[in-house]
Amino acid sequence: MQKSCRLWFVLAVILLIPGLLCLTWRPIRFGTVFFGALAVGCAGEGLCVRYAEKHKAARVLARIGCALFVLFLISFVWIQGLIVSGEHADPEAVNADYLLVLGAQIYADRPSATLASRLDTAADFLEAHPDTQAILCGGQGDDEPMPESHMMARYLTETCGIDPARLLIEDRSRNTIQNIANAKDAFSLENDRCAVLTSEFHLARARRLMAHAGLDPVGVPAPTPYAALRLVCHLREYCSTLGLILSGRYF
């Protein structure tokens, strides 16, 4: 019993370390929440195991906690498999009439590294396929100076040299579901060939939402810069995908 208790506390400390490291850079601070929640849960499990012999409630909570941790591990591995298996490009994207480019965080004077990567990939795609128009999707977040789609358009025209006439703006959405739904409604995409461009970790979920919206589940991946950012994005995507599965909107 003491060895099991010690194991949970050691695991809590191990998880706490990357959580603290994630505090050092704003784009990966979600990792602090993720690892911190796991660390607290492991520490709580350790306490329950420690007092399990003396208190029935602690014994029951220890069993529940252990079962929940096992379920978390199973779901994490399964969902990461879904995410990784969806990171490929679809050949059908070359036939798209419209390319939905999904937004991401922006700062006062520039797009985030994640969004800049998406836009660079979009610029390459548009140059290679001159008959495709891009729909830039993204509203204004609470901590953003303008709608994401407006800065996306500025970056593509000023930095990448894309013709503004090829860019359509959807600037009301606040999440991926709204990105796709609003773009479909605003530009009547029901009978058009569409593809979605987003970061590779996000592509599996984006395809599912495209399918649910009645659009082609065809994707174009953009690479995510920096190893630490990729790691935390995969953690965030696990949570988002799990929420979509539990709400019945993934399959």
Backbone torsions as a table, in degrees:
resi	resn	phi	psi	omega
1	MET	NA	-42.0	-179.7
2	GLN	-66.0	-37.7	178.3
3	LYS	-64.8	-41.1	178.8
4	SER	-64.1	-41.9	177.9
5	CYS	-61.0	-45.3	-179.5
6	ARG	-63.8	-37.7	179.7
7	LEU	-60.3	-42.4	-180.0
8	TRP	-66.0	-39.5	179.1
9	PHE	-68.6	-38.2	177.2
10	VAL	-64.2	-42.6	178.2
11	LEU	-62.3	-38.0	178.0
12	ALA	-62.1	-42.0	179.5
13	VAL	-66.4	-42.1	179.4
14	ILE	-60.4	-41.5	179.4
15	LEU	-71.8	-31.1	-178.7
16	LEU	-67.5	-32.1	-176.8
17	ILE	-61.2	-54.6	177.5
18	PRO	-64.2	-29.3	176.7
19	GLY	-61.7	-41.1	177.6
20	LEU	-69.2	-37.9	179.2
21	LEU	-63.6	-32.1	-179.7
22	CYS	-68.1	-15.9	176.8
23	LEU	-69.5	-17.2	-172.2
24	THR	-78.3	-13.1	-177.1
25	TRP	-142.2	122.4	-173.4
26	ARG	-54.1	-45.2	-177.3
27	PRO	-61.9	-16.8	-177.9
28	ILE	-113.5	16.9	-176.7
29	ARG	-70.3	-15.6	172.1
30	PHE	-58.9	-30.8	177.8
31	GLY	-59.9	-32.0	176.9
32	THR	-63.1	-42.9	178.5
33	VAL	-65.1	-46.2	-176.3
34	PHE	-64.6	-55.8	-178.6
35	PHE	-67.2	-35.0	179.2
36	GLY	-64.1	-42.2	178.4
37	ALA	-63.1	-41.1	178.1
38	LEU	-65.7	-40.4	-179.7
39	ALA	-63.6	-43.5	178.1
40	VAL	-63.0	-42.0	179.0
41	GLY	-63.1	-41.9	179.1
42	CYS	-66.9	-39.9	177.3
43	ALA	-64.2	-40.6	177.1
44	GLY	-64.0	-38.7	176.8
45	GLU	-64.1	-38.9	177.7
46	GLY	-61.6	-41.4	178.0
47	LEU	-65.2	-40.9	179.1
48	CYS	-63.9	-41.5	178.2
49	VAL	-64.0	-39.1	-178.7
50	ARG	-61.2	-39.5	-176.0
51	TYR	-103.3	11.8	-176.3
52	ALA	-62.7	-35.1	-178.3
53	GLU	-72.1	-25.6	-176.0
54	LYS	-94.9	-28.3	-173.3
55	HIS	-131.3	127.9	-179.4
56	LYS	-63.0	-40.6	-179.2
57	ALA	-60.6	-41.0	178.2
58	ALA	-64.0	-37.8	179.4
59	ARG	-65.4	-42.2	178.6
60	VAL	-65.4	-44.4	179.7
61	LEU	-64.4	-35.1	178.5
62	ALA	-63.8	-41.2	179.1
63	ARG	-66.8	-42.2	178.8
64	ILE	-64.1	-44.6	-179.5
65	GLY	-61.4	-42.0	179.0
66	CYS	-64.3	-41.7	178.8
67	ALA	-63.8	-41.6	178.9
68	LEU	-64.6	-37.8	180.0
69	PHE	-66.2	-41.0	177.8
70	VAL	-63.9	-42.7	177.8
71	LEU	-62.5	-38.7	177.0
72	PHE	-61.4	-46.9	-179.3
73	LEU	-60.9	-43.4	179.5
74	ILE	-63.0	-47.2	-178.3
75	SER	-65.8	-36.2	-178.4
76	PHE	-65.1	-47.5	179.8
77	VAL	-63.4	-43.8	-179.1
78	TRP	-62.1	-48.8	-176.8
79	ILE	-69.2	-37.6	175.8
80	GLN	-62.2	-33.5	174.7
81	GLY	-62.4	-42.1	177.0
82	LEU	-62.1	-42.5	-177.7
83	ILE	-64.6	-49.9	-176.2
84	VAL	-66.2	-39.5	-178.9
85	SER	-68.2	-16.0	-179.7
86	GLY	-100.0	10.3	-174.1
87	GLU	-84.5	2.1	-177.0
88	HIS	-84.6	161.7	174.5
89	ALA	-88.0	146.2	177.5
90	ASP	-96.3	125.8	-179.4
91	PRO	-57.8	-28.7	-177.9
92	GLU	-65.0	-14.0	-177.6
93	ALA	-61.4	-26.0	-177.8
94	VAL	-65.3	-17.9	-179.3
95	ASN	-94.1	4.1	-172.8
96	ALA	-68.3	135.6	170.4
97	ASP	-77.7	-35.1	-178.2
98	TYR	-131.6	139.5	176.4
99	LEU	-113.5	111.6	178.0
100	LEU	-82.8	113.6	-179.8
101	VAL	-101.0	113.7	-175.1
102	LEU	-82.6	139.1	-176.9
103	GLY	-78.2	171.8	175.8
104	ALA	-154.9	-177.0	-175.2
105	GLN	-53.8	138.4	171.4
106	ILE	-123.8	158.4	175.7
107	TYR	-111.5	-175.2	-174.3
108	ALA	-60.7	-35.8	-173.1
109	ASP	-124.5	4.7	-174.5
110	ARG	-165.2	158.8	171.4
111	PRO	-75.4	156.1	174.8
112	SER	-65.0	167.1	179.6
113	ALA	-60.0	-39.0	178.4
114	THR	-62.1	-46.8	-178.6
115	LEU	-69.2	-38.3	178.4
116	ALA	-60.6	-37.8	177.3
117	SER	-64.6	-41.6	177.5
118	ARG	-62.1	-41.7	-176.9
119	LEU	-71.1	-38.0	176.0
120	ASP	-62.5	-40.8	177.6
121	THR	-66.3	-40.0	178.2
122	ALA	-63.3	-41.0	179.6
123	ALA	-62.5	-42.8	177.6
124	ASP	-61.7	-41.6	-179.8
125	PHE	-64.6	-45.0	-177.9
126	LEU	-65.7	-36.5	178.1
127	GLU	-67.8	-35.1	-179.4
128	ALA	-78.7	-21.4	-176.8
129	HIS	-131.4	82.4	-171.9
130	PRO	-65.9	-13.5	179.7
131	ASP	-90.3	-3.5	-178.2
132	THR	-92.4	136.9	172.5
133	GLN	-102.9	149.3	178.4
134	ALA	-102.9	137.2	171.0
135	ILE	-107.7	114.3	-177.2
136	LEU	-90.5	117.5	-172.1
137	CYS	-109.4	123.6	174.8
138	GLY	161.8	121.8	176.0
139	GLY	-88.5	-163.3	-176.0
140	GLN	-102.5	120.9	175.6
141	GLY	-77.9	167.9	-176.7
142	ASP	-61.9	-29.4	-178.0
143	ASP	-109.1	22.9	-177.7
144	GLU	-114.4	144.8	-174.2
145	PRO	-78.2	-15.8	-178.1
146	MET	-161.0	168.8	173.5
147	PRO	-58.6	140.2	-178.9
148	GLU	-57.6	-39.3	-177.4
149	SER	-63.3	-29.2	179.0
150	HIS	-69.3	-43.6	176.9
151	MET	-68.9	-33.2	176.9
152	MET	-60.9	-43.9	179.2
153	ALA	-63.5	-42.0	179.9
154	ARG	-63.2	-42.0	-180.0
155	TYR	-64.6	-44.9	-177.5
156	LEU	-66.4	-36.1	-178.8
157	THR	-81.2	-47.1	-174.1
158	GLU	-81.6	-38.3	-176.0
159	THR	-92.9	-37.6	-174.3
160	CYS	-102.7	-12.0	177.0
161	GLY	75.1	26.3	179.1
162	ILE	-80.9	139.3	178.3
163	ASP	-62.6	123.7	-179.8
164	PRO	-57.9	-25.9	-179.1
165	ALA	-66.2	-17.1	-179.3
166	ARG	-91.9	1.5	-174.4
167	LEU	-112.7	124.7	174.6
168	LEU	-109.7	147.0	-171.6
169	ILE	-113.7	129.1	169.1
170	GLU	-121.3	108.7	-169.2
171	ASP	-121.9	25.5	-178.9
172	ARG	-111.8	-12.0	-170.7
173	SER	-84.1	153.2	-179.1
174	ARG	-121.5	-5.1	179.0
175	ASN	-154.2	176.9	-174.3
176	THR	-64.3	-40.0	179.4
177	ILE	-59.4	-45.5	179.2
178	GLN	-69.4	-36.9	176.3
179	ASN	-48.8	-52.9	-173.7
180	ILE	-74.7	-45.0	-178.6
181	ALA	-63.9	-44.9	-178.9
182	ASN	-66.7	-39.2	178.4
183	ALA	-64.0	-42.2	178.5
184	LYS	-60.7	-46.1	-178.2
185	ASP	-69.5	-41.1	-174.8
186	ALA	-68.8	-32.9	-173.3
187	PHE	-119.3	12.7	174.2
188	SER	48.1	65.4	-172.1
189	LEU	-90.8	5.5	-172.1
190	GLU	-54.4	-37.6	-174.6
191	ASN	-106.5	14.7	-178.6
192	ASP	-107.5	156.9	174.4
193	ARG	-85.2	126.1	-174.0
194	CYS	-127.8	154.2	170.9
195	ALA	-137.9	154.2	178.7
196	VAL	-115.1	136.0	177.8
197	LEU	-115.9	125.8	178.2
198	THR	-157.3	179.9	178.4
199	SER	-63.5	149.9	-173.6
200	GLU	-58.9	-37.5	-179.5
201	PHE	-66.0	-22.1	-174.2
202	HIS	-95.7	-9.2	-166.4
203	LEU	-70.9	-38.2	-179.3
204	ALA	-60.2	-45.2	179.8
205	ARG	-68.3	-38.9	179.5
206	ALA	-62.7	-39.2	177.4
207	ARG	-60.9	-43.9	-178.7
208	ARG	-62.8	-39.9	-179.7
209	LEU	-70.8	-33.6	174.2
210	MET	-62.1	-44.9	180.0
211	ALA	-62.6	-42.8	179.6
212	HIS	-64.9	-27.0	178.8
213	ALA	-84.9	-1.1	-179.8
214	GLY	82.8	17.7	178.7
215	LEU	-107.6	166.7	-179.0
216	ASP	-64.3	127.6	177.4
217	PRO	-82.2	63.2	-175.2
218	VAL	-116.3	132.5	-172.9
219	GLY	-128.4	154.1	173.6
220	VAL	-126.1	119.3	-176.6
221	PRO	-88.4	144.1	171.4
222	ALA	-113.9	137.4	-178.5
223	PRO	-70.0	144.5	176.6
224	THR	-95.6	122.4	-178.2
225	PRO	-74.9	152.8	173.9
226	TYR	72.1	127.3	-177.3
227	ALA	-62.4	-42.6	-179.0
228	ALA	-63.2	-38.9	179.5
229	LEU	-67.4	-41.1	177.7
230	ARG	-61.0	-42.1	-179.8
231	LEU	-60.6	-50.3	-176.4
232	VAL	-68.6	-35.0	177.0
233	CYS	-63.2	-35.9	176.7
234	HIS	-67.5	-35.7	176.9
235	LEU	-65.8	-45.2	178.8
236	ARG	-63.9	-39.7	-178.7
237	GLU	-67.5	-32.1	174.3
238	TYR	-58.3	-46.8	-179.0
239	CYS	-64.2	-43.5	-179.2
240	SER	-65.7	-42.3	179.9
241	THR	-67.6	-40.4	177.5
242	LEU	-60.2	-42.5	177.7
243	GLY	-62.0	-38.7	179.4
244	LEU	-67.9	-38.4	179.0
245	ILE	-66.3	-46.9	-177.3
246	LEU	-65.8	-27.3	178.9
247	SER	-87.5	-0.6	177.1
248	GLY	78.3	19.6	-176.8
249	ARG	-109.8	11.9	-179.5
250	TYR	-97.3	-48.6	-176.2
251	PHE	-97.5	NA	NA
